[in-house]
Amino acid sequence: MKIKLVISSLFAAGAAAMVSPMAIVAAQTPTALDKNCCIPTGVDWPKNGGNYGNQSYSELSQVSKTNIKSLGPAWVLHASAEPVTTPVAGPGNADGGQQTTPIAVDGVLYFDTPTGGVMAVNGATGAVKWKWQPSQAANGYAPVGTRRGVAVGDGKVFTLAGGNRVVALDKETGKEVWAVQPTNNGETLGTTAKVATIYYNGMVYVGTNDSPRSAGYAVRSSDGKLMWSFYGAYPHGTMFTDVNGKTFDAGDTWTSKDAPNDTPNECYKTSGTAPWIHPAIDPELNLVYWTYGNVRTCANSQDGSQRPGDNLFGNSVVALDATTGAYKWHFQSVHHDTWDMDNVHAPLLADVTIAGQRKKAIYYGSKQGRTFILDRTNGKPLLGIEERPVPTDTRQLQSPTQPYPKQPPWLPDCLSYQNLGSAIPGDHNRAPPNYNGYQAEPDPAHPGQLKLVLRPGNYLEADKPFLRGPERKGCLNDPHWAQPVLSTPSQNGGADWSNYAYSPKTNLYYVAYSTNVGAHARDLFQGGNGLRAPGVYQTGGLAAIDASTNLVKWRRDMGPGDDIAHGNSMLVTGSGLLFFSKPDGYLIAMDAATGNEIWRFQTGATSASGAIAYEVNGEQYIAMAAMGGAQPYGEITKGDMIWAFKVGGKAPYTSGPRSAPVVVSGSTEAPDPPALVNLRRPVDNTPGDWLPPNTVYLAYQKTATPQRFPGAPAAPANPGPVRDSTATASMLPSRLTVPVGTEVTFTNPGDAQIGAGGGNLKEHCATQFFEGKFNFRLRPGQSGKYTFNREGEYYYNDCTDPRPTGKVIVTLAPQDAVVSIAGDAVDLRSSTGFHTGVTGQVTATMTVPAGWTLDKDTPVTIVAPLSKLPFKATRATLAGGKLTASFNKGDLDNNIVAGDGQPLVVSANFFQGSVQKKLQGTAKVKVVK
């Protein structure tokens, strides 16, 4: 017989760990911000997200649209370079990389360091107050790596450390007050590492991540005592009753029937369902709102075959009593998730007028590119949500419906099958060829282009007996099984872990998003790039959405590399400014009403941080961390900088500790970091020297790669060749580098190439995307040849199964050229004294051989000595054997020092007949600053 554990609205799950609420004593006098979720921040930025509603809004307006051209750095600090002060004094280091967003309390900034420590610095000057760095020797525990923010309250700073520890530090000295390892009567609460801590009313709220089973929990701020916990999944017999009177068994959502011998399915024990982003809190309602993540259990995130049911509380926002943890209500945005499409974006709270009535709203979303607007008192929809029929695969045990807001999504939720050979890179939701059975063929209406057409008998044919509902078209919620099905938005797209921002003045909420397409299959593992289709671009942008109607007011799609959904949280101010950071190192300010850019500043490193606003001694500051974050690009420039800006700030960028600063360029901006490497998901496989030169074998593996899905045959001890392979790395080599002018042979290797009985048996393709340069459809033993006449990266994949993907990297060696700069000097003096006042053009001239023509499809570029980043010319013309190109002085200012003999390298591509050529020359100039 199953035992029913009843959990009413009076008790929290994990009640055995509870302490009487009477034991909680708030150690400080509540402020207006402490009493209301939606009061704007002002002098302080007291928590991650600004106020308890995560609005990322500051009422400060000293920095305005009229004076923003005078916004410059008050100071810059290299957190790693500064010496450690506690618990044991020690030197700094050169480490970089962290996802922290600072907070500001009483004129002091508190933030995580790249090495997992915590720092406190003077918000006006950057002077270090203390720096805490734990170690096994000094503390008995190590730091954790990735951190997303600390909390301050009760005279303490709260952070996380190794061994699933919550640590309290003295706010004034940084010395440890207590360190605890909370458990639920010995049962783990999950990995306590990444999530920003939140302080409220004598308690610290802690999320968990990357665990078999995960909980959100609260500890007492005075001593770290566990007050309550709430897991993302529960066993059979765990009953909940919500504030609307509905009672249900959460364990029944993990299976519809008991296993033999009346033993329930125990997938909940490895559910994942982690609350891996900080919550929101409504002090008036005394509710905490936590978003629980995707389901990973009893196989992986892409396989739901062993966990029938909706799988609560995966992919849900859950409202809990902030004092006791008692369940109040929940809303699930994805039933029975098999896509890793959790909506763990930190929830936004706002008091708004909807249909003429004032409402307490919660905004919940979304990797899905949509937002669910709910009444935060009871979880009911405020603008309408409907359950729509969706395609299902019966093997996945999926829900026949999924929830959709009645308003349109703010990102496209179906693929765009654009012609190959048309716009490059094209739509953000563009599908590469051959996925979902859409194969390339000539388009008579557009000569030279290849259209993508659904062909019968494709690699997904085996799924048809198991499909139910509407036809799959590459849309959100399309089902999959063993073969990859492409859809959008992807698990690495939409809004991920960046905060929303909301302005009560514009009544707009702002969303930073990323866009790419993801390939879902039962044997594909989730991860930073685990589902991102090889060769597709990672892009992004931001949207402003009416908080009362959920309709997009404006949207700014950005180019490849401008994914701003991975920690790049926005700040909106009372003066109508919208600040956010980008992966290329820039901090941007836009007009919050229109989305027009009005200011930018180069911080020198990628950022996975939110910008904040605070005030010290009557001056407003804007601050952010430029420390970098690996996803989704992997190879990025990791920094250790904290920047603080104010009107009139002119502090030059320096490296090293504050005790021995080194001026780098003389500019206030940092040098530009190198260009992002993995704008498209890479492929890399080098098979050795047994292949003929400049030849690619299609869909063949010399050594097998074991399949990973449950129930797959065990790999042989000495795996041999695999013909007709469907592995991603089965284009041999999947990465081939050749110079311009090289003819490459693409071969479907048959017995003649491999040996009797060893060759491929099926037809295979090499379909080039997105330029559409070739589309070879080859039987075993056949070959196709293509001569690459332009430098670039050329991806291709297979029509038999789209997973095998390769690319040819075509290089173009430069020839020496004579380059000169007009006047042999560059004047980079600012007309205003600020970086925005460095204006005008630098003109370069290059001598070009007779008969050459300018390649107008590739930019003329210039590189300055302090950065490897090439800057594009604003104008370039070729006449009389002379190339004349103009470049922005503002691009060069932070990447070159003053003085004689400073080198500037100019590059340009040309054609000599049909052959592409590159000229490159260096001009040495006098730079004046």
N, C-alpha and C positions, 0 to 999 in steps of 0.2 A: 504494500500500500504506500502511495506517495504521501509524504507529510507536507501539509500546507503551512508555509511561514507567512503570516499576514503582517504586512507593513503598512500601517495607516499613515495619515498625514501628521501623526504625532511623533513618529520615530524614524530614525535614519537607518538605512541598510548599513550594516557594520555597527550596529548599536552597541555591541559588546565593548567597543572602544570608546563609547561616549563618556563624557564628563558632564556633570550638571551644569547647565547654562549659568547658574548662580555663581559658578566658580570663575566665570569670565569677568574681568574687571577692565573696562576701558581706562587706559592710563593717561589719556589726554582729553582735553575739553573738545567736544565735537565742533567742527566748523560747518559753514553752510554746505561745503562740498561733501562733508561726512553725512549730511542729512538728506541730500537730494542727489540722485544719480546724474541729473542733467543740468546742474549749475555749471556754467562755463568756468574753466580754469582762468586764473589771473596771474598773480605774482608767482605762484608755485606751479609746477607741473608734477603733482604728487604721486602719480602712478603711471604705469604703462597704459597708454590710451587716454591719458589726461585725467578725466573724471571717471567716476564709477560706471558711467554709461558707455565708456570707450568711444567718446565722441571725437577725440583728437582735435578739440576746438579750444582756442584761447581767445578771450575777450580783449586781449591787449591789441592796441592799434597804433602804437608809436611808429612801428615799421609799416609804411603805407605805400600805396601805388605811386604817390607823388615823390617819395624820397628813397625808393628802393634802389635807385641807381647809386646811392651813397651807402648801401649796405655792404659792409666788408668785415673781415675777421677781427674780432677783439682779441682773440688768442687761439692758438692751436697747441694741442698737447699730444705727445706720443706716449700712450699709456704704457706700452711695454718697456720703453726706454727708461722710465722713471724707476728709481730704486724702491725696493720693498721696505715697508716700515714695520710690519707686524705679520705674524707672531715673532719672526726672526728677521732682523734687518739683512738686506742682501741687495746685490746689484740688479739693474734692469737687464733686459734682453731685447732681441730683435724680432720676437714672434709677432705674427699678424693673424687676423681672421677672428671674427666674432659677430654674432647677430644681435647684440644688445642694443636697446634703446635707453638713453639716459633718462633719469628723473631729476627734478629740481625741487628741493625743499629747503626753505630758510636760506636761500642764496647759495646753496651747495649742490653740486651735481654728484649723483651716485650712479655707478655703472659697472658692468662686468668688464674684465680685462681679457685680452686674447688667450691668456693662460688659465682662465677660470677663476681668477681672483676678483676682488672688488676694490674700487677706488672711490675716494671722496675728494673733490677739488672745488676750489673757490669759483663760483659761477661767473664772477666779474673779471677775474684775472687768470684763472687756470692754475693757480698755485695749488700744489698738492697738499691736502690736509692729512691723508693717510692712504696707504696701499696695503691691502691684506692679500697674502698669497699662502694658501694652506700647503702643507707637505706631509708626507707620511712620517717624517722624522719629528716635525714640530707639533703636528696636530693628531697624528694617528690615522689620518685619512688624506687622500689626494683630491685635487680639484676635479671637476668635470669639464669637458671640452666646450660643447655648444651651450650658450646661455642667451636668454632673450630678455633679461631685465631683472632688476632687484626691486624690493619694496622697502618702504620706510614707515615706521610707526612705533609707538610705545617706546621712543628713545632708542630704537634699534634699526639695523639694516638687515633684511632677510634675504638669504641667498641659498643656493643648493651646492652640494659637494659630493664627492665620491662615496660609494656605499649606500646610495639612496638617502643621503643626509639632508636635513633642513638645518641651516645654521643661522644663528642670530649674532650680529656684531654690534658692539657699542657704536652708536651713531657718531659720537664725538672722537673716538680714538681708533675704531676699527678692531678693537680687541674682541675676541670671542666671548660671548655671554653664555650661550649654550649651543649644543649640536646634538641632534636626535636622529634616530633611524626608525620612523614610525612603521608599525605593522598592525594589521587587524587580527589581534590574538595570534600572532605568529605568521599569519598569511600575508604575503607581499601585497603591497598596494600598487606596485608597478615601478618602473624605472623612473626615479626622481632625478631629473638632470636638466632638461632643456627649458622647461616652461617658465615664463616670467612669474614671479611670486606677487601676490596681491595682499595688502593689509587692509583689514576693515574691522573696526569695533572690537579690538582686543584679540583678533584671530588672523592667522596667515593662511591663505588659500593656495594650495599647491596642486598643480596638474602633473600628470605622468605621461610617459611616452615609450613606444617601442617595447612593449612587454606582452607576455602571453595573455595576462589579464590585468586590466588597469583601472585605477580609481582616481577620482578627484577627492581631495580631503582637506580638512582644516585642522591646524594645530594652534594651541593657545600661545599668544605672543610672549607671555611672561616666562614660560618655561619649556615650550615645545611640546606639551602634552597633546596627544591626539584627541580631538574633540569628536570628530565623525568622519566617515568615509562613504562614498557612493561609487559603486562599480559600474562599468559599462555593460555588464552582462551578469545574469543571475541564474541559479539552478531552478529546476522544476519545484513548484510549490511556493515560489516567492511571489506573494500577492501585493499589488499596489492599488491604491485608490486615489484618483486625482481629485482636484478641487471641484471638478464638474460632476463628481459622483460616479465615475466609471471605475470599475474594479477589473483587474486583469492579472494573469499569471505571466510574469516576464519570462520565466523559463520555458513556457509553452511556445514562445516565439522562436525557439531554437530547434524545435522538432515537433511534428504533429502527432507522433506516436512514440510509445516507449520501445526501447530495444528489448530483445529476449530477456526473460527472467525479471521483467519489470525494472530493468536498469535504464534510467533515462540517458539520452544522449548528453555527453558532457563537453560538447564543443564550447560552451560558455567559459570553460577553464582556460582556453587558449584563444579567446575571442578577439584580442587586440582592443578594439573599441576604446581607444585611449583619449582622454581629455588633454590633448597635447598643445593647446593654446589657452591663455589665461581667460578667466570668466569675466562677466559683467555682474554688477550688483545694484539692486534697487534698495536703498536704505529705508525708504518709506514703506515698502512692502516687505522688507527684510528677506528678500529673495536673492539668491545667487543663481546665475544662468550659465550653465556649462555646456559646451559643445563636445560631444563624444564622436570619436573618429570611426574609420571604416573597419569592417570585419575582416579578420585574417585567418580564422580558425579552421581546424579539421581539413587542412590542405593549404590554401593560400588565399590571397585577396581576390583572385580571379576565378576561384572554383567554389561554387555554392552547393555542390551535389550532395554534401554530407550534413547540411545544416538547414533542413526545411524550416520555413517560417520567416517572419520579418526581421528576426535577429535584433531585438531590442537590448540595449539602447544604442546600438550602433547607428551612426549617421543621424544622430538626434541632438536637439537642444533640450536640456532638462532643467526645469526650475526646481530649486531646493530651498528649504528654509536655511537662511544664512547662519543661524545659531545652532540648529540641531541637525541639519542635513536631511530633514524629512522631505520625502518626495511630494511635489505639488502638481506638476504636469510635465508633459513632454510633447514634442512634435518631431516626427521622423521624416526626413527629407528624401531618403532613399530606402525603399524596402528591400531587404535581402541583397545587400550590395555585392556585386561581383565585378566592380570596375575600379575600386579605390576612389570613389567619387564622394568622399566625406566632405562635409561642410563645416570644417573646424575653424573657419574664419572667426575671430573674436566677435561675439555678438555686440550689436549696437543698440543702445536704448535711447529713445527720444520721446518727448511729449509733443504730439503733432495733431493738426486738425485734418481729419479724414471725413469726407462727405458731410462737412459742416459741424462735426462733433470733435471735441478734444479727446484724444486717446493716448493711453500709455502703450507705446509701441515697442516691439523688439524686432530688429532687422537681422535675419538669419540667412546666411549664404556664404560664398558658394563657389566651389570648383565648377559647378554646373552653369555658371554664367547667368544666374537668376537669383532673386532675393525673395524670401518668404517673409511677409510682414504679418506679425501676430500680435494679439493683445497679450501683453506680458503679465497680466493678472491671472489669465486662465489658459493661454495657449491657443485660443481660437483665432481663425483668420480675420484680419481687418479689411482686406481688399479682395478676398475670394481666392480660394485654392481648390482645384479640382483633381480628382483621380482620373487619369486618362489611360485608356488601354495602350499597352506597349507590346512590341514583339517579345516573345519569350522562347527559350529553349527548354524543353521539358526535362532534360538531363540536369539543368542547373537549378531546378525547383524554384523558379523565379515567380515573383508576384506578377499577376496579369495586369496590374495598374501601377502607376507611379504618380506622386503628387506634382502638380505644376501650378505656379501662380497663374491667375487669369490674365495677367499683364504679359506683354512680350518679354523675352529674355533680353539682357543687355549685351549678350554675345551670341553670335549665330550658333545654333545647336545641331546643325547638319553640315556635312562636308560640301565643299564646292569642287565640282569636277571640271576644273578649267582645262582648256586645251594646252597640251605641251607645245612649247614654242611661242606661247603668248606671253603676257606680262610676267616679268621676273622681279621679285619673288612671287608676286601674285597675291591672291586673297589670303588672309591669315588662317582661314580654315580650309586651305587648299589641300586636296588629296593627291598623294603621289600615285603613279599608275599601278595597276594590277591588284591593288587591294579591293576587297569586296567584289571581285570579279570584273571590275571596270578596266578593260584592256585598251591599248592604244591602236588606232588605225587612222589612215590619212583622212583629213577633213576636206572634202572638195570645196566647201564654202570658204575655207581659209587655206589656200595653198601654202605648203611648207609647215603647216601645223598638224598635230596629231590630236584627234578627239578621243575622249575616254568613253567607251561604250560597254554596257553590261553585256557580257557574252555568256551564253548558257554553257553548262558543263564545266564551269570554273572550279577552282579548288574548294569552294564552299558547298559543292553539290551534296556532299555527305551529310550536311546539317539539315537538309530539307525535311526529312521525315520527323524531325524533332521540333520544328518551328511552329509556333502558334501566333496568331494575331497579325498585325500589320506587317507589310514587307519591310525588311531591313534596307536602309538607304545610307547608312553611315551617320546616323543621328544618335544623340544622347539616349542612353538606355537600350541601344541595340544589343541583343544577346550574342554570346560567343561560346565556343566549346574548344576543341583541340586546335582549330585553325584560327589565325588572327583575323579579327574583324576591326576595321578602322572606324573611329568615330571622333566626334568633337563635341564639347571641350574635352580635354584629356585630364588624367589625374595630375598632370603637371601644368594644368591650365586654369582658366577662370581666376577667381580670387582665392588665394591659398592662405598664407599666414600673415599677410599684411593687415593692419587695422583699417576699418572704414574710417572716414571722417564725416562729420555732420556739422553744418552751419545753420543755426537758428535764424540767421539773417537772410540767407538765400533759400532756406528750407530745402536744400539739396544735400544728399549724402553722396560721398565720393568713394569710388572703388578703383583700386589699382589691380590690373589683371594681366595675365599672360595668356597667350594663345599658341596652341600647337595642336597637332592631331596625335591620337594615341592608338596603338594597336593592342587590342585585348585578346588574350588567349589563355586557356586553362593552365598552360605550363609556363607562362610569363610571370616573373616575380616583380612585385612592385619595388620602388626605390626611386632615387633621384631622377634617373632617366630610364628606368626599367621598362616603361611602356611607351616611351616616345619613339615613334617610327623613325628608323634610320633615314637620314637625308632630308628630313623636314626641318623647316626653320622654327626657331623659338623666337616669338615676337611678343609684343605686349602693348599696353596703353592704359588709359584711365577713362572713367565715365562719371558723369554727374547726373544723378537721378532724383527726380522729384519725390520727396519723402511722403507726400500726401497721395500721390497717384501711382508711384512705382514706374513711371515712364521716364525714359532717357531724355534729359535736357540737352546735353551735348556729350560727345565722345571724341577722344583723341587717340586714334590708332597710331602706334609708333612703329619704327622699322625693326628689322632683325637685330636682336641684342637688347632691345628695350623692354624686356620682361621686368615688370616692377611689382610682381605679386608675391615675391619671396622675401618678405620682411621690410620692403620699402614703403613703410606706412606713411600716410600723408598727414599734414598739419594744415588746418584752416584757421584763419585769424579774424578778429573783429573788424579789421580793415579790408577784408575781402581778398586776402592773399591765400594761395594754396601752394604749400611747399611739399616737395617729395624728392627723393634721391633716385639715381638711376645706376644700372650696372656699369656704365662707362665712367663713373666717378663724379658726374655732375649733380649738384644740388640745384633744383629748378624751382622758380616761383612763377605761378600763373595767376591770372585774374580768375578768382573763384566763380565769377558769374558767367564768364565766356569761355574759359579754357585757353585763352591766349597767353603765350609765354611772354614774360616781361623781364626776367632776370635769370642768370645762370652763373654758377661758380664751380670751378674744378677743384675737387677735394683730394684727388690723387689716388684713390682706391675705390674699388667696387664697394657698394654698401648694401647691407641687409638690415638697415636701421630706419626707424622713424625719426622725423624731425620734431622738435619740441620748442615751446616758447615759455619764457619766464622773465622775471624782472628783478633787478638788484639795484638798489639806490636810485630808483626812479628811471632806470634805463632798461629798455626791452632787449632781450637777447633771443636769437634763434640758434639752436644747437643740434648737432647730430653726430653720430659715430660713423666714420669711414674706415671700416675694418674688414669688409668683404664677407661673402658667404658663398659656399661652393655651388649650390644649386642655382639654376639647372645647367650651368655651363662647365663646371668642373675646374677648368684651368682659368683662374681669375687672379687679379692682383689683390692680395690681402694686405690690409693696412692695420695700423694701430692708433689712428688719429681720432681725437675728439675736437670738433670745431665749434667755436662759439662766435656768432656774428652780431654786430650792432650797427646802427646808423652812425657813420663816421669812422668805423673800424678800418684800420690800415696796417694791422700787424703783418709783417712779411712771413711767408711760409718758411719754416725752419725744420731741420731734422735734428735728431738727438734729444737728450734730456734737456729740461729747462735750465739746468745748471751750466750747460755748455752748448747752447743752440748754434746751429750752423745755418746761415742763410743760404738757400738753395739757388734761386734764380733772381732774387730781388723783387719778384712779383708777390702779391698776396696769395695768389693761387698756387697750388701744387702742380708739378708737371703731370701731363696726361698719362694715365696708365696705358699699357699696350692694348691693342684691340682684342676683344674677346675671341677666343679660338673656336669654340664649339657652337657657332651660331646654328649649325645643323648637326644633328646627332651623328657622330663619326662612326666609321667602321674601320677595322684594322686587322688584317690577317696576312702574314707573310709566310708562304709555304716552303721557302728554301729555294735552292737553285736548280731543282729538277724540271721546272717549267721552261719551255722555250722563251727567249727574251721577248718582251713587249707583247705577251700573250696572256689572256685571261681564260681560265677554265670555268665554265658555268655549272653551278649546282653540284659541286663535287667536293668531298672531303677526303683528304688522305688519311686523317685520323678522326674517328667518330667522336662526337660530343654527346655524352649521355643526356637523354631526356629527363626532365625534372618533375613532371607531374605525378601525383600519387598513382600507383598501380602500373607505372611504366616498367618494362622489362629492365632488369639490372644490366648495367653496362658490362661488356666482356672485360676480362682482366687485361687483355691486350687488344683494345679496339682497333679494328682495321679500317680500310677505306669505306666510305659510304657514297654510293652512286645515287643520283637523283635526290641529293640532299636538300632538305628544307631549312637547314641551319642558317642563321644570319651571316655567319662567316664562311659560307661555302662558295663564294666567288673567289677563285684563287688566282692571284692575290686579290683580296677585297680592297686593298689600297695600293695603287700602282702610280708611281711618279715618273713622268716622262717630259722631255723638253718639247716646246712648240715644234710642230712639223712631224711628229712621230706618228707612224701608222701602227695602230694597236689591233691585234687579232683577238676576236671573241669566239671561243670554240666551245661547242657542246661536246665534251670528250666522250667518244665512243670506244669500242674495243681497239680501234686502230691507234688511238692515243694512249690508252691505259693498259691494254693487254686483253687477251681473250677472256671473256666473261666478266671483265671488270668495269666496262664503260657504262655510261648512262643509257637508260632504256627509253626515256621520255623526251618529248620536245621541250626545249627551254629557250628563254628569251634574254636579251639584254635591252631593256627599254630605258632610254636615257631621260632623266627628268631634272629640272623642269624645262630645259631648253629644247627638248625634243630633237636632239641631233641625230639619233639613230634608234631603230627599233628592230633588232634582229630576232627573227623567230627561226630557230635552228633545230633540225633533227639530229640525233646522235651522229657524230662524226663531221657535221657541217660547221663552217666558220663564216663569220662576217668581219669585215675590216672597216675601220674608220680612221681617218687622219685628223689629228687634233691641231687646228691652226690658230687657236687662241688660248692664252693662259686662263686658268681658272680651275674650279673643282666641278667635275662632271659625275654625278651619281647615276646609277642605273640599277634596276632590279629585274626579277624574273616573273614571267606571266604564269608559269605553272604553279608557283607559290611565291607570294611577294616577299617573303622573309629574306631569301638570299639577296644581299645588297652589296654593291661595290662602288668604288669611286676611282676615277682617274684624276690625278693632280697634274696639271699641265703647267710647267714653269717656263719662264721667259728670261733668259740671262740678259742683263743690261749691257749695252755698249757705252763706252765713255763718250761724253758730250761736253762741249764748252758751254758753261752757264755763267751768266752775270746777273747781278742785282742792281737795279737802277740806283745810281749814285754811290754804289759800293758801301752803302750804309743803311741801317735800319733804325729809325727813330721810334722807340716804343714808350716814349714819355706820355703819361696820361694827361688829358686836358682838364681832368677834374680831380686828380689825385687818387682816384679809385680804379679798380681793374676795369670797370665798365667804360672808363674814359680812354682806354687804349683802343683807338679806332683808326680807320684808314686801311690802305692797301700796300702790300709789298709787291713790286713788279719784277718778275724774273724773265730773262730772255735766254733761249737755248738755240744753238745753231743746229739745223736739221739738214741732212743730205738732200740733194736735188731729187725730185721725183717722189719723195715720201709724202704720204697724206696722214693727217691726224686721225687716230682712232677715237672717235667721238663717244664711243660706248664705255670707255674706261676713263677715269678722271686723271688729270694732271695733278701730281701731289708734291708736297714739300715736307721734309722731315728736319726738325730742329734737334740739337745735340742732347737735350735732357729727356727726350721721349722717343720711343720707337714708333709712335703713332703717326701715320702719314695724314696730312691735312689736305683736303681737296681744294683745288683752285676755284675761285668764284667766277673766273672768266678765263678762257684760253682760245687763242686764235693762231693760225699758221699762215704766214704770208711772206713771200720772198725769201724762203729758206730760213725764216726766223719764227720760232714759237715764242709768243708772248703770253705769260700767265700771271694772274693777280691772285694774291692770297691775303686773308685777313690778318692784320697785325695782332688782333686779340688772341688768335690761335697760337701765335709764336711767343707772346710775352712771357708766359710761365714755363716755357720750354727752352729758354736760352738765357745766358748771363750777359751782362754788359761787358764791353771790351772789344779789342781788335781781334781780327782773325777768327771770328766765330763761323763755323761751317753750317751752311744750309744746303741740303741735298734735294735736287729737283728731279723727278722722274716723269716720263710720259711715254705712251705707247703710240706706235705709228703702223702704217702698212707700206711695205715695199712691194707693189703689185698686190698679190693676195697673201703675202707672207707677213705675219705680225712681227714687229721689231720693238725693242725698248731702248730708249736713250736715258742715261742718268749722268748727272754732273753735279759737282760741288762748287759752290761759290763761297768764298770767305769774305765776311763783311764786318764792318764796325757796327756794334750795337750800342745804342745810347738809351739809357733809362733815367 
